[in-house]
Amino acid sequence: RIAKLGPLGWPRKADWRLAHAALETVGLRDLAERQISQLSGGQQQRVFLARALAQEPHILLMDEPFTGVDAATQETTLALLDELKKEKVTAMVSTHDLNLAAQRFELVLLLNHRLVSYGPPSTALDPRHIQSAYSGHVLVMDGAILTDECCGEDHEAQP
């Protein structure tokens, strides 16, 4: 809430209420007095999300929020994103998990140093677009995607 307080501002009761409500939303109200370093990785991710929610955003940008978290935290976060959508909050989420993108998001933006495709998952994640995004280092068969990103172009094969 510091950005909303201004220079030398001090949190008011409303600011504290918003902060505690954000912690409640992500299921961490009971851990409000702990230092962030005392929390697990998934709990830390949820604290970062609570920080963003306390700002009362219209747009929420999330960079790989599901990396390194357990399935329960992932589902909790996805459910929260569904609720935020109902409140007219736009969430933009980066992920390398194409299955998650296809199953849980209504629009997908596929990038690889440039825009490859954009639209509903069925369009944006078309095998031709995936081939283009992965520079041909991918095999798409019957909906399964196999990537070859082992070692880069400069790597010599080992016998």
C-alpha positions in Angstrom: 0.0 0.0 0.0 3.0 2.3 0.2 2.5 3.6 -3.3 -1.0 4.8 -2.2 0.3 6.5 1.0 2.5 9.1 -0.6 5.7 10.6 0.9 5.9 10.1 4.6 2.5 8.6 4.6 1.4 6.2 7.3 -1.0 3.3 6.8 -4.6 4.1 7.9 -7.1 1.6 9.2 -8.5 1.1 5.7 -5.0 0.2 4.4 -4.5 -2.4 7.2 -8.0 -3.8 6.4 -7.1 -4.1 2.7 -3.8 -5.8 3.6 -5.4 -8.3 5.9 -8.2 -9.0 3.4 -5.6 -9.7 0.8 -3.9 -12.2 3.1 -7.3 -13.7 3.9 -7.9 -14.1 0.2 -4.8 -16.1 -0.4 -5.3 -18.1 2.8 -2.5 -16.7 4.8 -4.2 -14.4 7.4 -3.0 -16.6 10.2 0.6 -16.1 9.2 0.4 -12.3 9.0 3.0 -11.8 11.8 5.6 -14.0 10.3 8.6 -12.8 8.3 8.5 -13.7 4.7 11.8 -15.6 5.1 10.0 -18.0 7.5 7.5 -19.1 4.9 7.6 -21.9 2.4 8.1 -21.2 -1.3 4.4 -21.6 -2.0 3.5 -19.4 0.9 5.9 -16.7 -0.3 4.3 -16.8 -3.8 0.9 -16.3 -2.1 2.3 -13.4 -0.1 3.5 -11.7 -3.3 0.0 -12.2 -4.8 -1.5 -10.7 -1.6 0.8 -7.7 -2.0 -0.5 -7.2 -5.5 -4.1 -7.6 -4.4 -3.7 -5.0 -1.7 -2.9 -2.4 -4.4 -6.5 -3.0 -5.8 -5.2 -3.6 -9.3 -7.1 -3.5 -12.5 -4.4 -5.4 -14.3 -2.4 -8.1 -12.6 0.9 -9.3 -14.3 2.2 -12.6 -13.1 5.6 -14.0 -14.2 5.7 -17.8 -13.8 3.5 -17.9 -10.7 3.2 -21.7 -10.8 6.9 -22.5 -10.9 8.1 -24.2 -7.8 4.7 -24.4 -6.1 2.7 -27.4 -5.1 -0.6 -28.5 -6.8 -2.7 -27.0 -4.0 -1.1 -23.6 -4.3 -1.5 -23.8 -8.1 -5.2 -24.6 -7.8 -5.8 -21.9 -5.2 -4.1 -19.3 -7.4 -6.1 -20.4 -10.4 -9.4 -20.2 -8.4 -8.4 -16.7 -7.3 -7.7 -15.7 -10.9 -11.2 -16.9 -11.7 -12.7 -14.8 -8.9 -10.6 -11.7 -10.0 -12.0 -12.1 -13.5 -15.5 -11.8 -12.1 -14.4 -8.6 -10.5 -13.2 -7.3 -13.9 -9.5 -7.6 -13.0 -7.4 -8.6 -16.0 -4.7 -11.2 -15.3 -1.8 -11.7 -17.6 0.2 -14.9 -16.7 3.4 -16.1 -18.2 4.0 -19.8 -18.2 5.9 -22.4 -20.2 3.2 -25.0 -19.3 1.3 -25.2 -22.6 -1.2 -27.7 -21.2 -2.1 -25.3 -18.4 -2.4 -22.4 -20.8 -4.7 -24.5 -23.0 -6.9 -25.7 -20.2 -7.2 -22.7 -17.9 -6.9 -19.5 -20.0 -9.3 -18.2 -22.5 -6.7 -16.4 -24.6 -3.1 -17.3 -25.3 -0.2 -15.2 -26.5 2.6 -17.4 -27.9 6.0 -15.6 -28.0 9.5 -16.4 -29.1 11.3 -13.1 -29.4 8.3 -12.0 -31.4 4.6 -12.6 -31.6 4.0 -16.1 -33.0 0.2 -16.3 -32.4 -2.6 -14.9 -30.3 -6.1 -16.1 -29.7 -8.1 -18.9 -28.1 -5.9 -21.9 -27.1 -7.3 -24.0 -30.0 -6.0 -21.4 -32.4 -2.9 -20.0 -30.7 -1.5 -23.4 -29.8 -2.0 -24.9 -33.3 0.9 -27.3 -34.0 2.2 -25.0 -36.8 2.5 -22.1 -34.3 4.1 -24.4 -31.7 6.7 -25.5 -34.3 7.4 -21.9 -35.2 7.7 -20.9 -31.5 10.2 -23.7 -30.8 12.1 -23.1 -34.0 11.4 -26.6 -35.2 12.8 -28.3 -32.0 9.5 -29.9 -31.3 7.5 -32.8 -32.4 3.7 -32.7 -32.1 1.8 -36.0 -32.4 -1.8 -36.6 -31.5 -1.9 -33.6 -29.2 1.4 -34.6 -27.4 4.3 -32.2 -27.6 7.9 -33.3 -27.3 10.6 -30.6 -27.2 14.3 -31.0 -27.8 16.0 -28.2 -25.9 18.8 -30.1 -24.4 21.9 -28.3 -25.3 21.6 -25.6 -27.8 23.2 -25.3 -31.2 26.8 -25.2 -30.0 26.7 -28.5 -28.1 28.5 -31.4 -29.6 26.9 -34.8 -29.3 28.6 -37.0 -26.8 29.4 -40.6 -27.8 
